[in-house]
Amino acid sequence: MNQAARRFGKTFAMVLPVVLVLSGTLAVARVPWSAAPTEAQVLTASSKRGTEPSRAPQDVLRRRLLAELQERNPSVALTDLQSQTAQQPTLARYCGDIARALGRAAVAKYGPQRAQSFARPVCDTSFATGVASTAGTADGGAADSSGTYSDDTDGPETGFGGGSSATN
């Protein structure tokens, strides 16, 4: 009895990998890899990839903060961004990108000068960078040493970097 079980085990150990490899090869061979999207799709999981928005935490946070910026103002969105990155340190690497997106959205909603008034040092002044990249330097502001822009209406000129404020 013991010898029969051993023989069965050895046979099973030799046949099982062959069966698995053949069944996997046949399964892959039956998938219509070059089928047009209008034909029947066997791989349904990949067919929905481009139609739904990303569910990654940083993308969800970006969408929520952009909606908050539209409903309220950039200060509230920047405060929430700062608190979210403090609560979830994994989001800190996306903080700059999100802050720049908020800066661009603020320029679209408020214009470059008013959007710049909401800037503060969240994520290494990325909000201000987003505002500046959208507004450019043609709006009358002069860059100081931190890369932020100021004009006569926002407060006194700091004089850092030897720049002087341009007048409109």
C-alpha positions as CSV (number, residue, x, y, z in Angstrom):
1,M,0.0,0.0,0.0
2,N,2.8,2.4,0.9
3,Q,4.6,1.6,-2.3
4,A,1.5,2.3,-4.4
5,A,1.0,5.6,-2.7
6,R,4.6,6.6,-3.5
7,R,4.2,5.6,-7.1
8,F,1.0,7.5,-7.4
9,G,2.6,10.6,-5.8
10,K,5.6,10.5,-8.2
11,T,3.3,10.1,-11.2
12,F,1.1,12.9,-10.0
13,A,4.2,15.1,-9.4
14,M,5.4,14.5,-13.0
15,V,2.0,14.9,-14.7
16,L,0.7,17.9,-12.8
17,P,3.2,20.5,-14.1
18,V,2.7,19.2,-17.7
19,V,-1.1,19.6,-17.3
20,L,-0.8,23.0,-15.8
21,V,1.5,24.3,-18.5
22,L,-0.6,22.9,-21.3
23,S,-3.8,24.3,-19.9
24,G,-2.2,27.7,-19.4
25,T,-0.9,27.7,-23.0
26,L,-4.2,26.7,-24.4
27,A,-6.0,29.4,-22.3
28,V,-3.6,32.1,-23.6
29,A,-4.0,30.8,-27.2
30,R,-7.8,31.2,-27.0
31,V,-7.7,34.8,-26.0
32,P,-8.4,37.1,-29.1
33,W,-5.3,39.3,-28.5
34,S,-5.7,41.2,-31.8
35,A,-9.5,41.5,-31.7
36,A,-10.9,45.0,-32.4
37,P,-12.6,46.7,-29.4
38,T,-16.0,46.3,-31.1
39,E,-15.8,42.5,-31.1
40,A,-16.5,40.3,-28.1
41,Q,-14.1,41.0,-25.4
42,V,-12.8,38.2,-23.2
43,L,-10.7,40.5,-21.0
44,T,-13.4,42.7,-19.6
45,A,-11.3,44.0,-16.7
46,S,-9.0,45.9,-19.0
47,S,-11.8,47.2,-21.2
48,K,-13.0,49.7,-18.5
49,R,-9.6,51.1,-17.7
50,G,-9.8,54.3,-19.6
51,T,-13.4,55.2,-18.9
52,E,-13.4,55.5,-15.1
53,P,-11.4,58.1,-13.2
54,S,-8.4,56.9,-11.1
55,R,-9.2,55.8,-7.6
56,A,-5.7,56.4,-6.4
57,P,-5.7,58.3,-3.1
58,Q,-3.7,61.3,-4.5
59,D,-6.2,61.5,-7.5
60,V,-9.2,61.4,-5.2
61,L,-7.6,64.1,-3.0
62,R,-6.8,66.3,-6.0
63,R,-10.4,66.0,-7.3
64,R,-11.8,66.8,-3.9
65,L,-9.6,69.8,-3.3
66,L,-10.2,71.2,-6.8
67,A,-13.9,71.0,-6.2
68,E,-13.4,72.6,-2.8
69,L,-11.5,75.4,-4.4
70,Q,-14.4,76.0,-6.8
71,E,-16.9,76.0,-4.1
72,R,-15.0,78.1,-1.5
73,N,-11.5,79.5,-2.0
74,P,-7.9,78.3,-2.4
75,S,-7.1,79.0,1.3
76,V,-9.5,76.3,2.4
77,A,-8.2,73.8,-0.2
78,L,-4.6,74.5,0.8
79,T,-5.4,74.1,4.5
80,D,-7.0,70.7,3.7
81,L,-4.1,69.7,1.6
82,Q,-1.7,70.5,4.4
83,S,-3.8,68.5,7.0
84,Q,-4.2,65.6,4.7
85,T,-0.5,65.3,4.0
86,A,0.1,65.5,7.7
87,Q,-2.4,62.7,8.4
88,Q,-1.3,60.5,5.5
89,P,2.5,60.9,5.0
90,T,2.2,58.7,1.8
91,L,0.5,61.6,0.1
92,A,3.4,64.0,0.8
93,R,5.2,63.0,-2.4
94,Y,2.2,64.2,-4.4
95,C,1.7,67.4,-2.4
96,G,3.7,69.6,-4.9
97,D,1.7,68.4,-7.9
98,I,-1.6,68.8,-6.2
99,A,-0.6,72.3,-5.0
100,R,0.4,73.3,-8.5
101,A,-2.9,72.1,-9.8
102,L,-4.7,74.2,-7.2
103,G,-2.6,77.2,-8.2
104,R,-3.6,76.8,-11.9
105,A,-7.2,76.3,-11.0
106,A,-7.1,79.5,-8.8
107,V,-5.7,81.5,-11.7
108,A,-8.6,80.2,-13.9
109,K,-11.1,81.2,-11.3
110,Y,-9.7,84.4,-9.7
111,G,-7.1,85.7,-12.2
112,P,-3.3,85.8,-11.6
113,Q,-3.1,88.7,-9.1
114,R,-5.9,87.6,-6.8
115,A,-4.8,83.9,-7.0
116,Q,-1.4,84.9,-5.9
117,S,-2.8,86.5,-2.8
118,F,-3.9,83.1,-1.5
119,A,-0.3,81.6,-1.8
120,R,1.4,80.4,1.3
121,P,4.2,78.0,2.0
122,V,2.4,74.7,1.5
123,C,4.4,72.0,-0.2
124,D,7.5,74.2,-0.9
125,T,5.4,77.1,-2.4
126,S,4.1,74.8,-5.2
127,F,0.8,76.7,-5.2
128,A,2.7,79.9,-6.1
129,T,4.6,78.0,-8.8
130,G,1.3,76.8,-10.3
131,V,0.0,80.3,-10.3
132,A,3.1,81.7,-11.8
133,S,3.3,79.0,-14.5
134,T,-0.2,79.8,-15.6
135,A,0.0,83.6,-15.2
136,G,3.5,84.0,-16.5
137,T,5.5,87.1,-15.8
138,A,3.5,89.3,-18.1
139,D,0.9,90.1,-15.4
140,G,3.1,92.9,-13.8
141,G,4.5,90.9,-10.9
142,A,8.2,90.7,-10.1
143,A,9.7,87.5,-8.8
144,D,11.4,87.6,-5.4
145,S,14.0,85.1,-4.2
146,S,11.5,82.5,-3.2
147,G,10.0,82.3,-6.7
148,T,6.7,84.0,-5.6
149,Y,5.4,87.1,-7.3
150,S,4.4,90.3,-5.7
151,D,3.0,93.6,-7.0
152,D,2.3,96.9,-5.4
153,T,-1.3,95.9,-4.5
154,D,-0.2,92.9,-2.4
155,G,2.1,94.7,0.0
156,P,5.5,96.2,0.3
157,E,8.3,94.9,-2.0
158,T,10.9,92.9,-0.1
159,G,13.8,93.6,-2.4
160,F,15.1,90.1,-2.3
161,G,17.2,89.1,-5.3
162,G,17.7,92.7,-6.4
163,G,14.3,92.6,-8.3
164,S,12.1,95.6,-8.3
165,S,8.3,95.6,-8.8
166,A,7.1,96.3,-12.3
167,T,4.3,98.8,-12.7
168,N,1.3,98.3,-14.9
